[in-house]
Amino acid sequence: MPDEHSETHLYINRSWTGIRIYEVRFARTPDGAAVEEARVNTDTEETKGGLGMRFREPEYLALILDWLAGRDTDIAWERYQATR
């Protein structure tokens, strides 16, 4: 069920635990929307294992957002790899 933030917020949770990893707030623009604020879960107990610390990297979130928007992720992937 959508809440009052569902139109402008995106919540990304770990599928097997339901733990929230990202909260992204969007602002409306003439072209659609742009990221206004992004928060990442920095609790190491909740984000350990699997991708672990990668969750904290802004380039990783950019890669996810590009993928969700249906954009080509090659450039975002290269930016992410350059930070490793």
C-alpha positions as CSV (number, residue, x, y, z in Angstrom):
1,M,0.0,0.0,0.0
2,P,1.5,3.3,-1.0
3,D,2.2,5.8,1.8
4,E,2.4,9.6,1.6
5,H,6.1,9.4,0.5
6,S,5.7,6.7,-2.2
7,E,5.5,9.3,-5.0
8,T,8.8,11.0,-4.1
9,H,10.7,8.4,-2.1
10,L,12.3,5.1,-3.1
11,Y,13.2,2.6,-0.4
12,I,15.7,-0.2,-1.3
13,N,15.8,-3.1,1.2
14,R,17.7,-6.3,1.3
15,S,15.4,-8.9,-0.1
16,W,16.2,-11.7,2.4
17,T,16.2,-9.6,5.6
18,G,14.0,-6.6,4.7
19,I,16.6,-4.3,6.2
20,R,16.5,-0.9,4.6
21,I,19.8,-0.1,2.8
22,Y,18.8,3.1,0.9
23,E,16.2,5.8,1.1
24,V,16.3,8.1,-1.9
25,R,14.2,11.3,-2.1
26,F,13.4,12.8,-5.4
27,A,12.4,16.3,-6.4
28,R,10.2,17.0,-9.4
29,T,11.9,18.6,-12.3
30,P,10.7,19.7,-15.8
31,D,12.3,16.6,-17.2
32,G,10.8,14.3,-14.6
33,A,12.7,13.9,-11.3
34,A,16.2,14.2,-9.8
35,V,17.7,12.8,-6.7
36,E,17.4,15.4,-3.9
37,E,18.7,13.4,-1.0
38,A,20.0,9.9,-0.5
39,R,20.6,8.1,2.8
40,V,22.4,4.9,3.3
41,N,22.2,2.5,6.2
42,T,25.7,2.6,7.9
43,D,25.0,0.1,10.6
44,T,27.7,-2.5,10.0
45,E,25.8,-5.2,11.7
46,E,22.8,-4.8,9.4
47,T,24.9,-4.4,6.2
48,K,27.6,-7.0,6.7
49,G,27.9,-10.0,4.4
50,G,27.2,-10.1,0.7
51,L,27.9,-6.7,-0.7
52,G,29.0,-5.3,2.7
53,M,30.7,-2.0,2.6
54,R,29.9,-1.5,-1.1
55,F,26.5,-0.3,0.0
56,R,28.1,2.9,1.4
57,E,29.7,3.9,-1.9
58,P,27.7,6.6,-3.8
59,E,28.8,5.1,-7.1
60,Y,27.1,1.8,-6.2
61,L,23.8,3.6,-5.5
62,A,24.1,5.5,-8.9
63,L,24.5,2.1,-10.6
64,I,21.4,0.7,-8.9
65,L,19.4,3.9,-9.8
66,D,20.5,3.7,-13.4
67,W,19.5,0.1,-13.6
68,L,16.1,0.7,-12.0
69,A,15.5,3.6,-14.5
70,G,16.2,1.2,-17.4
71,R,19.3,3.2,-18.4
72,D,22.5,1.7,-19.8
73,T,24.7,0.9,-16.7
74,D,28.0,0.7,-18.5
75,I,29.1,4.2,-17.5
76,A,27.9,3.9,-13.9
77,W,29.7,0.5,-13.7
78,E,33.0,2.0,-15.0
79,R,32.7,4.8,-12.4
80,Y,32.0,2.3,-9.7
81,Q,35.0,0.1,-10.7
82,A,37.3,3.1,-10.8
83,T,36.6,3.6,-7.1
84,R,37.6,0.1,-6.1
